[in-house]
Amino acid sequence: MNQKYLNSNTRYIFLFLISVMTINCKKSETYINEYPLTETVKRSTKITIELHKKLETDSGTTFPVVDKLCEVTNKNQILDFEKVFANGKRTDYCCCPDINYSINFYQNEEKEYFALYHVDTTQLKNKVRIFETGYQYSYIVDKNIWKKYLSKINESH
């Protein structure tokens, strides 16, 4: 075969693959990583917090169960969420935390959340880790502050 023909085909295949990868990367971009947690809270009109549990069957098999713990629509209670992590320590990449809670952030009347964070309450003794779904950063906050916030919003429901 002609060497020039192979080089031009290789070039087109390479360009095609680069295009596909670029399109796929853009599709996977989400609102979650565009804004820091403080900005996410300010943009929210509703927050739902879900508790993640593991139930064990009689045969010893465990499976995850998610219970909706609460829904926060009061703007002051939404903004109070900032106080949970205000004095927390922001960390970089975190590997393998447990997911004990999910925090879903909604804007306006959207049915789908626009941002999702998780909370690990078991890894650290007196602290909880609030982390974004890509594990790229998290906030380490006092466990009592987290519990106080949950109690406060549960009292109002």
Secondary structure in CASP SS format (residue, H / E / C, confidence):
PFRMAT SS
TARGET T0000
AUTHOR 0000-0000-0000
METHOD secondary structure of the structure
MODEL  1
M C 1.00
N C 1.00
Q H 1.00
K H 1.00
Y H 1.00
L H 1.00
N H 1.00
S H 1.00
N H 1.00
T H 1.00
R H 1.00
Y H 1.00
I H 1.00
F H 1.00
L H 1.00
F H 1.00
L H 1.00
I H 1.00
S H 1.00
V H 1.00
M H 1.00
T H 1.00
I H 1.00
N H 1.00
C H 1.00
K H 1.00
K H 1.00
S H 1.00
E C 1.00
T C 1.00
Y H 1.00
I H 1.00
N H 1.00
E C 1.00
Y C 1.00
P C 1.00
L H 1.00
T H 1.00
E H 1.00
T H 1.00
V H 1.00
K H 1.00
R H 1.00
S C 1.00
T C 1.00
K E 1.00
I E 1.00
T E 1.00
I E 1.00
E E 1.00
L E 1.00
H E 1.00
K E 1.00
K E 1.00
L E 1.00
E E 1.00
T C 1.00
D C 1.00
S C 1.00
G C 1.00
T C 1.00
T E 1.00
F E 1.00
P E 1.00
V E 1.00
V E 1.00
D E 1.00
K E 1.00
L E 1.00
C E 1.00
E E 1.00
V E 1.00
T C 1.00
N C 1.00
K H 1.00
N H 1.00
Q H 1.00
I H 1.00
L H 1.00
D H 1.00
F H 1.00
E H 1.00
K H 1.00
V H 1.00
F H 1.00
A H 1.00
N C 1.00
G C 1.00
K E 1.00
R E 1.00
T E 1.00
D C 1.00
Y C 1.00
C C 1.00
C C 1.00
C C 1.00
P C 1.00
D C 1.00
I C 1.00
N C 1.00
Y E 1.00
S E 1.00
I E 1.00
N E 1.00
F E 1.00
Y E 1.00
Q C 1.00
N C 1.00
E C 1.00
E C 1.00
K C 1.00
E C 1.00
Y C 1.00
F C 1.00
A E 1.00
L E 1.00
Y E 1.00
H E 1.00
V E 1.00
D E 1.00
T C 1.00
T C 1.00
Q C 1.00
L C 1.00
K C 1.00
N C 1.00
K E 1.00
V E 1.00
R E 1.00
I E 1.00
F E 1.00
E E 1.00
T C 1.00
G C 1.00
Y C 1.00
Q C 1.00
Y C 1.00
S E 1.00
Y E 1.00
I E 1.00
V E 1.00
D E 1.00
K H 1.00
N H 1.00
I H 1.00
W H 1.00
K H 1.00
K H 1.00
Y H 1.00
L H 1.00
S H 1.00
K H 1.00
I H 1.00
N H 1.00
E H 1.00
S C 1.00
H C 1.00
END
